[in-house]
C-alpha cells in the first residue's frame, strides 16, 4: 500500500425556508504500491468524485434529503478506477 492523498472542495447554500443545496468535488490519488520493497507496476490509483446534495424541510420535524454522486471516466484523472454513479434518498424525522 502507498500513501493516499485526498483533496476536497465544497460549497453550500441555505434558502430562507431552510432548504439547502450543496456541491462537492474530491480528487484522491495514491502512489504505486510496494511489495517486498519493489514498486508494483500499474498499481497507482486516481479517483475524481463529484456530488450534488439537497435537503428540504417537509414539516418542522420531517426532512427529505437527496444526494447524487458521479465518478466520471475522465482520462488522466481517473486511473485504475471504474466509472460509477449513485443516488441516495433519505427521510429524517426529528423530535425535540
Biopython code that builds the backbone (N, CA, C, O; Angstrom):
import numpy as np
from Bio.PDB.StructureBuilder import StructureBuilder

atoms = [
    (1, "UNK", "N", (0.843, -1.179, 0.000)),
    (1, "UNK", "CA", (0.000, 0.000, 0.000)),
    (1, "UNK", "C", (0.889, 1.244, 0.000)),
    (1, "UNK", "O", (1.954, 1.281, 0.616)),
    (2, "UNK", "N", (0.414, 2.239, -0.704)),
    (2, "UNK", "CA", (1.134, 3.513, -0.787)),
    (2, "UNK", "C", (0.313, 4.578, -0.057)),
    (2, "UNK", "O", (-0.879, 4.385, 0.184)),
    (3, "UNK", "N", (0.940, 5.688, 0.291)),
    (3, "UNK", "CA", (0.158, 6.775, 0.905)),
    (3, "UNK", "C", (-0.932, 7.256, -0.046)),
    (3, "UNK", "O", (-0.740, 7.299, -1.262)),
    (4, "UNK", "N", (-2.056, 7.608, 0.515)),
    (4, "UNK", "CA", (-3.194, 8.097, -0.269)),
    (4, "UNK", "C", (-3.495, 9.525, 0.173)),
    (4, "UNK", "O", (-3.537, 9.812, 1.370)),
    (5, "UNK", "N", (-3.702, 10.410, -0.783)),
    (5, "UNK", "CA", (-3.983, 11.808, -0.506)),
    (5, "UNK", "C", (-5.350, 12.165, -1.082)),
    (5, "UNK", "O", (-5.715, 11.710, -2.167)),
    (6, "UNK", "N", (-6.097, 12.978, -0.350)),
    (6, "UNK", "CA", (-7.444, 13.366, -0.767)),
    (6, "UNK", "C", (-7.564, 14.884, -0.708)),
    (6, "UNK", "O", (-7.180, 15.505, 0.283)),
    (7, "UNK", "N", (-8.094, 15.476, -1.766)),
    (7, "UNK", "CA", (-8.432, 16.896, -1.759)),
    (7, "UNK", "C", (-9.961, 16.996, -1.843)),
    (7, "UNK", "O", (-10.609, 16.187, -2.508)),
    (8, "UNK", "N", (-10.510, 17.969, -1.180)),
    (8, "UNK", "CA", (-11.962, 18.124, -1.141)),
    (8, "UNK", "C", (-12.305, 19.596, -1.237)),
    (8, "UNK", "O", (-11.697, 20.438, -0.576)),
    (9, "UNK", "N", (-13.296, 19.894, -2.075)),
    (9, "UNK", "CA", (-13.774, 21.258, -2.239)),
    (9, "UNK", "C", (-15.292, 21.212, -2.228)),
    (9, "UNK", "O", (-15.895, 20.381, -2.906)),
    (10, "UNK", "N", (-15.910, 22.096, -1.467)),
    (10, "UNK", "CA", (-17.373, 22.085, -1.390)),
    (10, "UNK", "C", (-17.936, 23.465, -1.139)),
    (10, "UNK", "O", (-17.262, 24.353, -0.617)),
    (11, "UNK", "N", (-19.186, 23.620, -1.524)),
    (11, "UNK", "CA", (-19.907, 24.869, -1.281)),
    (11, "UNK", "C", (-21.376, 24.533, -1.073)),
    (11, "UNK", "O", (-21.898, 23.593, -1.673)),
    (12, "UNK", "N", (-22.034, 25.299, -0.226)),
    (12, "UNK", "CA", (-23.454, 25.050, 0.060)),
    (12, "UNK", "C", (-24.189, 26.378, 0.184)),
    (12, "UNK", "O", (-23.596, 27.420, 0.467)),
    (13, "UNK", "N", (-25.494, 26.307, -0.037)),
    (13, "UNK", "CA", (-26.348, 27.480, 0.103)),
    (13, "UNK", "C", (-27.622, 27.052, 0.820)),
    (13, "UNK", "O", (-28.207, 26.017, 0.498)),
    (14, "UNK", "N", (-28.046, 27.851, 1.789)),
    (14, "UNK", "CA", (-29.282, 27.590, 2.525)),
    (14, "UNK", "C", (-30.300, 28.661, 2.163)),
    (14, "UNK", "O", (-30.005, 29.856, 2.205)),
    (15, "UNK", "N", (-31.496, 28.222, 1.808)),
    (15, "UNK", "CA", (-32.572, 29.133, 1.436)),
    (15, "UNK", "C", (-33.350, 29.587, 2.668)),
    (15, "UNK", "O", (-33.169, 29.035, 3.754)),
    (16, "UNK", "N", (-34.210, 30.586, 2.508)),
    (16, "UNK", "CA", (-34.980, 31.141, 3.630)),
    (16, "UNK", "C", (-35.911, 30.115, 4.280)),
    (16, "UNK", "O", (-36.210, 30.218, 5.470)),
    (17, "UNK", "N", (-36.372, 29.126, 3.505)),
    (17, "UNK", "CA", (-37.277, 28.123, 4.071)),
    (17, "UNK", "C", (-36.519, 26.937, 4.670)),
    (17, "UNK", "O", (-37.126, 25.898, 4.932)),
    (18, "UNK", "N", (-35.220, 27.066, 4.891)),
    (18, "UNK", "CA", (-34.322, 26.052, 5.446)),
    (18, "UNK", "C", (-33.998, 24.916, 4.481)),
    (18, "UNK", "O", (-33.386, 23.930, 4.892)),
    (19, "UNK", "N", (-34.385, 25.021, 3.232)),
    (19, "UNK", "CA", (-33.913, 24.077, 2.224)),
    (19, "UNK", "C", (-32.444, 24.406, 1.934)),
    (19, "UNK", "O", (-32.001, 25.536, 2.143)),
    (20, "UNK", "N", (-31.711, 23.429, 1.461)),
    (20, "UNK", "CA", (-30.293, 23.647, 1.199)),
    (20, "UNK", "C", (-29.854, 22.846, -0.014)),
    (20, "UNK", "O", (-30.431, 21.805, -0.329)),
    (21, "UNK", "N", (-28.826, 23.341, -0.689)),
    (21, "UNK", "CA", (-28.214, 22.644, -1.807)),
    (21, "UNK", "C", (-26.695, 22.773, -1.650)),
    (21, "UNK", "O", (-26.193, 23.807, -1.208)),
    (22, "UNK", "N", (-25.976, 21.712, -2.018)),
    (22, "UNK", "CA", (-24.523, 21.719, -1.870)),
    (22, "UNK", "C", (-23.883, 21.016, -3.060)),
    (22, "UNK", "O", (-24.468, 20.106, -3.647)),
    (23, "UNK", "N", (-22.688, 21.445, -3.403)),
    (23, "UNK", "CA", (-21.907, 20.849, -4.477)),
    (23, "UNK", "C", (-20.525, 20.531, -3.915)),
    (23, "UNK", "O", (-19.880, 21.379, -3.299)),
    (24, "UNK", "N", (-20.084, 19.300, -4.138)),
    (24, "UNK", "CA", (-18.785, 18.865, -3.642)),
    (24, "UNK", "C", (-17.998, 18.205, -4.747)),
    (24, "UNK", "O", (-18.560, 17.612, -5.668)),
    (25, "UNK", "N", (-16.695, 18.316, -4.644)),
    (25, "UNK", "CA", (-15.805, 17.623, -5.553)),
    (25, "UNK", "C", (-14.595, 17.136, -4.778)),
    (25, "UNK", "O", (-14.120, 17.817, -3.869)),
    (26, "UNK", "N", (-14.097, 15.965, -5.131)),
    (26, "UNK", "CA", (-12.890, 15.463, -4.478)),
    (26, "UNK", "C", (-11.996, 14.771, -5.500)),
    (26, "UNK", "O", (-12.458, 14.277, -6.529)),
    (27, "UNK", "N", (-10.732, 14.751, -5.191)),
    (27, "UNK", "CA", (-9.736, 14.084, -6.019)),
    (27, "UNK", "C", (-8.826, 13.301, -5.093)),
    (27, "UNK", "O", (-8.199, 13.869, -4.199)),
    (28, "UNK", "N", (-8.756, 12.005, -5.307)),
    (28, "UNK", "CA", (-7.934, 11.121, -4.487)),
    (28, "UNK", "C", (-6.826, 10.548, -5.364)),
    (28, "UNK", "O", (-7.074, 10.113, -6.489)),
    (29, "UNK", "N", (-5.619, 10.553, -4.846)),
    (29, "UNK", "CA", (-4.523, 9.945, -5.590)),
    (29, "UNK", "C", (-3.647, 9.127, -4.656)),
    (29, "UNK", "O", (-3.414, 9.489, -3.503)),
    (30, "UNK", "N", (-3.176, 8.025, -5.189)),
    (30, "UNK", "CA", (-2.358, 7.082, -4.427)),
    (30, "UNK", "C", (-1.186, 6.669, -5.296)),
    (30, "UNK", "O", (-1.361, 6.365, -6.476)),
    (31, "UNK", "N", (-0.011, 6.655, -4.731)),
    (31, "UNK", "CA", (1.188, 6.266, -5.466)),
    (31, "UNK", "C", (1.248, 4.769, -5.688)),
    (31, "UNK", "O", (0.339, 4.043, -5.286)),
    (32, "UNK", "N", (2.302, 4.303, -6.320)),
    (32, "UNK", "CA", (2.434, 2.868, -6.581)),
    (32, "UNK", "C", (2.651, 2.090, -5.287)),
    (32, "UNK", "O", (3.375, 2.528, -4.393)),
    (33, "UNK", "N", (2.016, 0.946, -5.211)),
    (33, "UNK", "CA", (2.181, 0.079, -4.044)),
    (33, "UNK", "C", (3.538, -0.606, -4.108)),
    (33, "UNK", "O", (4.111, -0.763, -5.186)),
    (34, "UNK", "N", (4.047, -1.010, -2.965)),
    (34, "UNK", "CA", (5.310, -1.741, -2.922)),
    (34, "UNK", "C", (5.063, -3.136, -2.356)),
    (34, "UNK", "O", (4.271, -3.321, -1.432)),
    (35, "UNK", "N", (5.749, -4.093, -2.924)),
    (35, "UNK", "CA", (5.666, -5.481, -2.480)),
    (35, "UNK", "C", (7.080, -5.994, -2.286)),
    (35, "UNK", "O", (7.843, -6.089, -3.248)),
    (36, "UNK", "N", (7.439, -6.325, -1.050)),
    (36, "UNK", "CA", (8.788, -6.765, -0.704)),
    (36, "UNK", "C", (9.838, -5.744, -1.119)),
    (36, "UNK", "O", (10.920, -6.099, -1.587)),
    (37, "UNK", "N", (9.499, -4.464, -0.939)),
    (37, "UNK", "CA", (10.428, -3.390, -1.252)),
    (37, "UNK", "C", (10.504, -3.005, -2.716)),
    (37, "UNK", "O", (11.272, -2.115, -3.079)),
    (38, "UNK", "N", (9.718, -3.660, -3.570)),
    (38, "UNK", "CA", (9.715, -3.376, -5.004)),
    (38, "UNK", "C", (8.398, -2.717, -5.384)),
    (38, "UNK", "O", (7.327, -3.138, -4.946)),
    (39, "UNK", "N", (8.493, -1.688, -6.197)),
    (39, "UNK", "CA", (7.301, -0.983, -6.645)),
    (39, "UNK", "C", (6.483, -1.880, -7.582)),
    (39, "UNK", "O", (7.014, -2.424, -8.551)),
    (40, "UNK", "N", (5.197, -2.027, -7.285)),
    (40, "UNK", "CA", (4.303, -2.845, -8.113)),
    (40, "UNK", "C", (3.871, -2.038, -9.329)),
    (40, "UNK", "O", (3.345, -0.936, -9.173)),
    (41, "UNK", "N", (4.079, -2.557, -10.537)),
    (41, "UNK", "CA", (3.701, -1.800, -11.739)),
    (41, "UNK", "C", (2.180, -1.672, -11.867)),
    (41, "UNK", "O", (1.430, -2.559, -11.462)),
    (42, "UNK", "N", (1.754, -0.562, -12.432)),
    (42, "UNK", "CA", (0.323, -0.299, -12.691)),
    (42, "UNK", "C", (-0.545, -0.380, -11.437)),
    (42, "UNK", "O", (-1.692, -0.821, -11.507)),
    (43, "UNK", "N", (-0.012, 0.038, -10.299)),
    (43, "UNK", "CA", (-0.794, -0.017, -9.063)),
    (43, "UNK", "C", (-1.205, 1.364, -8.555)),
    (43, "UNK", "O", (-1.856, 1.467, -7.516)),
    (44, "UNK", "N", (-0.833, 2.423, -9.273)),
    (44, "UNK", "CA", (-1.268, 3.759, -8.856)),
    (44, "UNK", "C", (-2.762, 3.905, -9.093)),
    (44, "UNK", "O", (-3.344, 3.239, -9.949)),
    (45, "UNK", "N", (-3.366, 4.790, -8.316)),
    (45, "UNK", "CA", (-4.819, 4.958, -8.401)),
    (45, "UNK", "C", (-5.160, 6.434, -8.320)),
    (45, "UNK", "O", (-4.564, 7.180, -7.543)),
    (46, "UNK", "N", (-6.137, 6.853, -9.139)),
    (46, "UNK", "CA", (-6.643, 8.230, -9.151)),
    (46, "UNK", "C", (-8.165, 8.157, -9.216)),
    (46, "UNK", "O", (-8.717, 7.373, -9.987)),
    (47, "UNK", "N", (-8.836, 8.963, -8.416)),
    (47, "UNK", "CA", (-10.300, 8.946, -8.382)),
    (47, "UNK", "C", (-10.823, 10.379, -8.299)),
    (47, "UNK", "O", (-10.415, 11.142, -7.424)),
    (48, "UNK", "N", (-11.723, 10.740, -9.209)),
    (48, "UNK", "CA", (-12.428, 12.022, -9.176)),
    (48, "UNK", "C", (-13.870, 11.733, -8.774)),
    (48, "UNK", "O", (-14.478, 10.799, -9.296)),
    (49, "UNK", "N", (-14.416, 12.510, -7.868)),
    (49, "UNK", "CA", (-15.801, 12.332, -7.446)),
    (49, "UNK", "C", (-16.488, 13.691, -7.389)),
    (49, "UNK", "O", (-15.958, 14.641, -6.813)),
    (50, "UNK", "N", (-17.667, 13.774, -7.989)),
    (50, "UNK", "CA", (-18.477, 14.991, -7.976)),
    (50, "UNK", "C", (-19.822, 14.634, -7.362)),
    (50, "UNK", "O", (-20.401, 13.596, -7.682)),
    (51, "UNK", "N", (-20.320, 15.497, -6.477)),
    (51, "UNK", "CA", (-21.582, 15.202, -5.800)),
    (51, "UNK", "C", (-22.404, 16.473, -5.629)),
    (51, "UNK", "O", (-21.866, 17.544, -5.349)),
    (52, "UNK", "N", (-23.705, 16.336, -5.800)),
    (52, "UNK", "CA", (-24.629, 17.426, -5.506)),
    (52, "UNK", "C", (-25.652, 16.872, -4.512)),
    (52, "UNK", "O", (-26.165, 15.766, -4.684)),
    (53, "UNK", "N", (-25.935, 17.646, -3.484)),
    (53, "UNK", "CA", (-26.851, 17.213, -2.429)),
    (53, "UNK", "C", (-27.874, 18.300, -2.160)),
    (53, "UNK", "O", (-27.638, 19.481, -2.415)),
    (54, "UNK", "N", (-29.007, 17.875, -1.643)),
    (54, "UNK", "CA", (-30.044, 18.829, -1.296)),
    (54, "UNK", "C", (-30.842, 18.345, -0.106)),
    (54, "UNK", "O", (-30.928, 17.145, 0.156)),
    (55, "UNK", "N", (-31.421, 19.283, 0.608)),
    (55, "UNK", "CA", (-32.280, 18.971, 1.751)),
    (55, "UNK", "C", (-33.495, 19.891, 1.680)),
    (55, "UNK", "O", (-33.386, 21.061, 1.315)),
    (56, "UNK", "N", (-34.663, 19.333, 2.040)),
    (56, "UNK", "CA", (-35.895, 20.115, 2.007)),
    (56, "UNK", "C", (-36.753, 19.767, 3.216)),
    (56, "UNK", "O", (-37.078, 18.599, 3.431)),
    (57, "UNK", "N", (-37.126, 20.783, 4.015)),
    (57, "UNK", "CA", (-37.971, 20.518, 5.175)),
    (57, "UNK", "C", (-39.433, 20.338, 4.757)),
    (57, "UNK", "O", (-40.037, 21.257, 4.204)),
    (58, "UNK", "N", (-39.995, 19.175, 5.015)),
    (58, "UNK", "CA", (-41.394, 18.922, 4.686)),
    (58, "UNK", "C", (-42.313, 19.475, 5.780)),
    (58, "UNK", "O", (-43.368, 20.040, 5.488)),
    (59, "UNK", "N", (-41.906, 19.307, 7.030)),
    (59, "UNK", "CA", (-42.600, 19.891, 8.186)),
    (59, "UNK", "C", (-41.527, 20.329, 9.176)),
    (59, "UNK", "O", (-40.336, 20.269, 8.871)),
    (60, "UNK", "N", (-41.945, 20.768, 10.359)),
    (60, "UNK", "CA", (-40.969, 21.157, 11.383)),
    (60, "UNK", "C", (-40.135, 19.969, 11.862)),
    (60, "UNK", "O", (-39.018, 20.158, 12.343)),
    (61, "UNK", "N", (-40.658, 18.751, 11.737)),
    (61, "UNK", "CA", (-39.971, 17.570, 12.257)),
    (61, "UNK", "C", (-39.557, 16.570, 11.172)),
    (61, "UNK", "O", (-38.864, 15.597, 11.468)),
    (62, "UNK", "N", (-39.959, 16.791, 9.956)),
    (62, "UNK", "CA", (-39.736, 15.821, 8.886)),
    (62, "UNK", "C", (-38.952, 16.485, 7.755)),
    (62, "UNK", "O", (-39.345, 17.543, 7.264)),
    (63, "UNK", "N", (-37.836, 15.863, 7.339)),
    (63, "UNK", "CA", (-36.955, 16.440, 6.323)),
    (63, "UNK", "C", (-36.601, 15.373, 5.288)),
    (63, "UNK", "O", (-36.400, 14.205, 5.619)),
    (64, "UNK", "N", (-36.530, 15.803, 4.038)),
    (64, "UNK", "CA", (-36.114, 14.919, 2.948)),
    (64, "UNK", "C", (-34.738, 15.376, 2.465)),
    (64, "UNK", "O", (-34.487, 16.570, 2.301)),
    (65, "UNK", "N", (-33.851, 14.402, 2.239)),
    (65, "UNK", "CA", (-32.518, 14.697, 1.726)),
    (65, "UNK", "C", (-32.223, 13.797, 0.539)),
    (65, "UNK", "O", (-32.704, 12.666, 0.470)),
    (66, "UNK", "N", (-31.430, 14.307, -0.396)),
    (66, "UNK", "CA", (-31.029, 13.523, -1.566)),
    (66, "UNK", "C", (-29.603, 13.896, -1.953)),
    (66, "UNK", "O", (-29.164, 15.028, -1.752)),
    (67, "UNK", "N", (-28.900, 12.933, -2.504)),
    (67, "UNK", "CA", (-27.536, 13.166, -2.955)),
    (67, "UNK", "C", (-27.299, 12.353, -4.228)),
    (67, "UNK", "O", (-27.640, 11.173, -4.306)),
    (68, "UNK", "N", (-26.718, 13.004, -5.201)),
    (68, "UNK", "CA", (-26.351, 12.359, -6.455)),
    (68, "UNK", "C", (-24.839, 12.461, -6.583)),
    (68, "UNK", "O", (-24.277, 13.551, -6.469)),
    (69, "UNK", "N", (-24.173, 11.328, -6.822)),
    (69, "UNK", "CA", (-22.719, 11.375, -6.959)),
    (69, "UNK", "C", (-22.292, 10.670, -8.239)),
    (69, "UNK", "O", (-22.967, 9.772, -8.740)),
    (70, "UNK", "N", (-21.149, 11.109, -8.746)),
    (70, "UNK", "CA", (-20.645, 10.613, -10.019)),
    (70, "UNK", "C", (-19.128, 10.537, -9.963)),
    (70, "UNK", "O", (-18.451, 11.474, -9.541)),
    (71, "UNK", "N", (-18.621, 9.411, -10.395)),
    (71, "UNK", "CA", (-17.191, 9.210, -10.553)),
    (71, "UNK", "C", (-16.960, 9.119, -12.059)),
    (71, "UNK", "O", (-16.966, 8.019, -12.613)),
    (72, "UNK", "N", (-16.755, 10.258, -12.735)),
    (72, "UNK", "CA", (-16.725, 10.274, -14.204)),
    (72, "UNK", "C", (-15.468, 9.631, -14.777)),
    (72, "UNK", "O", (-14.416, 9.642, -14.138)),
    (73, "UNK", "N", (-15.574, 9.075, -15.974)),
    (73, "UNK", "CA", (-14.405, 8.475, -16.631)),
    (73, "UNK", "C", (-13.573, 9.533, -17.356)),
    (73, "UNK", "O", (-13.596, 9.610, -18.585)),
    (74, "UNK", "N", (-12.849, 10.338, -16.604)),
    (74, "UNK", "CA", (-12.022, 11.400, -17.188)),
    (74, "UNK", "C", (-10.596, 10.906, -17.381)),
    (74, "UNK", "O", (-9.930, 10.532, -16.416)),
    (75, "UNK", "N", (-10.136, 10.902, -18.597)),
    (75, "UNK", "CA", (-8.787, 10.441, -18.907)),
    (75, "UNK", "C", (-7.756, 11.297, -18.169)),
    (75, "UNK", "O", (-7.825, 12.526, -18.203)),
    (76, "UNK", "N", (-6.823, 10.658, -17.518)),
    (76, "UNK", "CA", (-5.778, 11.365, -16.780)),
    (76, "UNK", "C", (-6.141, 11.651, -15.343)),
    (76, "UNK", "O", (-5.248, 11.831, -14.515)),
    (77, "UNK", "N", (-7.431, 11.699, -15.015)),
    (77, "UNK", "CA", (-7.852, 11.946, -13.640)),
    (77, "UNK", "C", (-8.281, 10.652, -12.952)),
    (77, "UNK", "O", (-7.993, 10.451, -11.772)),
    (78, "UNK", "N", (-8.957, 9.789, -13.675)),
    (78, "UNK", "CA", (-9.370, 8.502, -13.120)),
    (78, "UNK", "C", (-8.425, 7.429, -13.615)),
    (78, "UNK", "O", (-8.300, 7.217, -14.821)),
    (79, "UNK", "N", (-7.758, 6.747, -12.697)),
    (79, "UNK", "CA", (-6.786, 5.724, -13.061)),
    (79, "UNK", "C", (-7.018, 4.513, -12.181)),
    (79, "UNK", "O", (-7.037, 4.634, -10.956)),
    (80, "UNK", "N", (-7.197, 3.341, -12.787)),
    (80, "UNK", "CA", (-7.465, 2.091, -12.074)),
    (80, "UNK", "C", (-8.715, 2.195, -11.205)),
    (80, "UNK", "O", (-8.763, 1.679, -10.088)),
    (81, "UNK", "N", (-9.708, 2.864, -11.736)),
    (81, "UNK", "CA", (-10.985, 3.020, -11.038)),
    (81, "UNK", "C", (-12.092, 3.035, -12.077)),
    (81, "UNK", "O", (-12.006, 3.768, -13.062)),
    (82, "UNK", "N", (-13.127, 2.238, -11.873)),
    (82, "UNK", "CA", (-14.241, 2.233, -12.818)),
    (82, "UNK", "C", (-15.137, 3.449, -12.587)),
    (82, "UNK", "O", (-15.193, 3.990, -11.482)),
    (83, "UNK", "N", (-15.827, 3.867, -13.631)),
    (83, "UNK", "CA", (-16.771, 4.976, -13.515)),
    (83, "UNK", "C", (-18.010, 4.487, -12.768)),
    (83, "UNK", "O", (-18.507, 3.392, -13.031)),
    (84, "UNK", "N", (-18.502, 5.294, -11.846)),
    (84, "UNK", "CA", (-19.685, 4.933, -11.061)),
    (84, "UNK", "C", (-20.599, 6.135, -10.922)),
    (84, "UNK", "O", (-20.180, 7.278, -11.104)),
    (85, "UNK", "N", (-21.836, 5.863, -10.601)),
    (85, "UNK", "CA", (-22.805, 6.914, -10.296)),
    (85, "UNK", "C", (-23.777, 6.343, -9.278)),
    (85, "UNK", "O", (-23.979, 5.130, -9.217)),
    (86, "UNK", "N", (-24.372, 7.209, -8.488)),
    (86, "UNK", "CA", (-25.312, 6.728, -7.488)),
    (86, "UNK", "C", (-26.221, 7.822, -6.996)),
    (86, "UNK", "O", (-25.982, 9.010, -7.215)),
    (87, "UNK", "N", (-27.264, 7.397, -6.329)),
    (87, "UNK", "CA", (-28.266, 8.295, -5.768)),
    (87, "UNK", "C", (-28.632, 7.790, -4.384)),
    (87, "UNK", "O", (-28.852, 6.594, -4.189)),
    (88, "UNK", "N", (-28.694, 8.689, -3.438)),
    (88, "UNK", "CA", (-29.123, 8.346, -2.080)),
    (88, "UNK", "C", (-30.298, 9.247, -1.703)),
    (88, "UNK", "O", (-30.226, 10.467, -1.844)),
    (89, "UNK", "N", (-31.356, 8.644, -1.233)),
    (89, "UNK", "CA", (-32.535, 9.371, -0.755)),
    (89, "UNK", "C", (-32.722, 9.053, 0.723)),
    (89, "UNK", "O", (-32.618, 7.898, 1.137)),
    (90, "UNK", "N", (-32.997, 10.078, 1.509)),
    (90, "UNK", "CA", (-33.123, 9.910, 2.956)),
    (90, "UNK", "C", (-34.313, 10.711, 3.468)),
    (90, "UNK", "O", (-34.534, 11.849, 3.052)),
    (91, "UNK", "N", (-35.067, 10.115, 4.361)),
    (91, "UNK", "CA", (-36.125, 10.816, 5.086)),
    (91, "UNK", "C", (-35.734, 10.830, 6.555)),
    (91, "UNK", "O", (-35.403, 9.793, 7.131)),
    (92, "UNK", "N", (-35.776, 12.009, 7.153)),
    (92, "UNK", "CA", (-35.387, 12.175, 8.558)),
    (92, "UNK", "C", (-36.576, 12.667, 9.380)),
    (92, "UNK", "O", (-37.311, 13.568, 8.975)),
    (93, "UNK", "N", (-36.735, 12.062, 10.515)),
    (93, "UNK", "CA", (-37.741, 12.501, 11.481)),
    (93, "UNK", "C", (-37.004, 12.934, 12.739)),
    (93, "UNK", "O", (-36.209, 12.168, 13.282)),
    (94, "UNK", "N", (-37.252, 14.135, 13.203)),
    (94, "UNK", "CA", (-36.617, 14.632, 14.407)),
    (94, "UNK", "C", (-37.653, 15.087, 15.414)),
    (94, "UNK", "O", (-38.749, 15.502, 15.038)),
    (95, "UNK", "N", (-37.320, 15.013, 16.664)),
    (95, "UNK", "CA", (-38.228, 15.489, 17.709)),
    (95, "UNK", "C", (-37.434, 16.258, 18.746)),
    (95, "UNK", "O", (-36.239, 16.030, 18.934)),
    (96, "UNK", "N", (-38.097, 17.147, 19.395)),
    (96, "UNK", "CA", (-37.442, 17.915, 20.453)),
    (96, "UNK", "C", (-38.453, 18.316, 21.498)),
    (96, "UNK", "O", (-38.101, 18.973, 22.478)),
]
sb = StructureBuilder()
sb.init_structure("model")
sb.init_model(0)
sb.init_chain("A")
sb.init_seg("    ")
for serial, (resi, resn, name, xyz) in enumerate(atoms, 1):
    if name == "N":
        sb.init_residue(resn, " ", resi, " ")
    sb.init_atom(name, np.array(xyz, "f"), 0.0, 1.0, " ", f" {name:<3s}", serial, name[0])
structure = sb.get_structure()
